[in-house]
Amino acid sequence: MKKTIEEHADRFSSIAADYDESQDSEEYRACASLVVEHAAPTAEDVVLDLGTGTGAIALALAPKAKRVVGRDISEGMLERAREKAEAEGITNVEFGEGRFRDPNYDGEVDVVVSNFAMHHLSDEEKREAIAVIADLDPDRFVLGDVMFFGEPDPEEPFYSPEVDDPATVGELADALTDEGFVLTAVERVHDQVGVLVAERFGDAGDRISVEE
Ligand SMILES: C[S@@+](CC[C@H](N)C(=O)[O-])C[C@H]1O[C@@H](n2cnc3c(N)ncnc32)[C@H](O)[C@@H]1O
């Protein structure tokens, strides 16, 4: 992580009021839509949104899910998310403090989502976060984020080396499969933005037949 948790939290709290209006790029919208589409919760599913920010993904999923839990390190972003939930009359969502590596939630989870947030962690920290997510035992983890499909290029949008630390798609895929996930979809939105869908099928050996 190139900044401390507190520095990231303060930075996002200071821009919380204007955050939604500032996220106007076509790629951000496409990435968020794909995360919502792939999350596809049923009315029985509990969803955990890590790095929920002002709740863009959490609030979009709440009408489809049984319950949505949003976690973030920035109280300013969380406060804005709560205001939006109240304004939209959405009551099956709960926003609170929590981090990727300590989500501050130990209830049942069916779907974990995260959009445009995990790239603040170093690659080692991302691996630790993915292990924590795997321990929550969701059926599906949908990760939309800044990630490199080709060579990192700070001149391209979505990536500032001073604050961001995106991984390559290959590094993320390895970290997910090492934790027992099967990568079922890779969506390239931009050379530096994508969505990965990682699923767990219980005993994967039941599903994979190897011809000898
Ligand atoms: C660019 S915003 C994305 C917010 C939202 N997911 C969206 O799609 O609009 C990144 C968010 O990640 C949060 N964040 C950064 N590091 C975090 C961490 N270690 N754990 C949880 N949230 C974190 C920030 O506070 C911020 O709200």
The ligand as a Gaussian input file, in Angstrom:
#p B3LYP/6-31G(d) Opt

LIG

0 1
 C      -12.487000       4.687000      -5.861000
 S      -13.468000       4.343000      -4.442000
 C      -14.620000       3.139000      -5.052000
 C      -15.925000       3.160000      -4.299000
 C      -17.034000       2.258000      -4.857000
 N      -16.709000       0.866000      -4.732000
 C      -17.381000       2.601000      -6.271000
 O      -17.404000       1.704000      -7.127000
 O      -17.680000       3.773000      -6.558000
 C      -12.357000       3.365000      -3.454000
 C      -12.858000       3.125000      -2.037000
 O      -12.024000       2.120000      -1.432000
 C      -11.866000       2.470000      -0.071000
 N      -10.683000       1.780000       0.438000
 C       -9.371000       2.040000       0.184000
 N       -8.593000       1.163000       0.828000
 C       -9.420000       0.326000       1.511000
 C       -9.215000      -0.807000       2.376000
 N       -7.980000      -1.228000       2.684000
 N      -10.291000      -1.444000       2.873000
 C      -11.551000      -1.013000       2.572000
 N      -11.807000       0.047000       1.768000
 C      -10.751000       0.699000       1.245000
 C      -11.775000       3.976000      -0.076000
 O      -12.055000       4.551000       1.179000
 C      -12.815000       4.336000      -1.143000
 O      -14.080000       4.585000      -0.572000

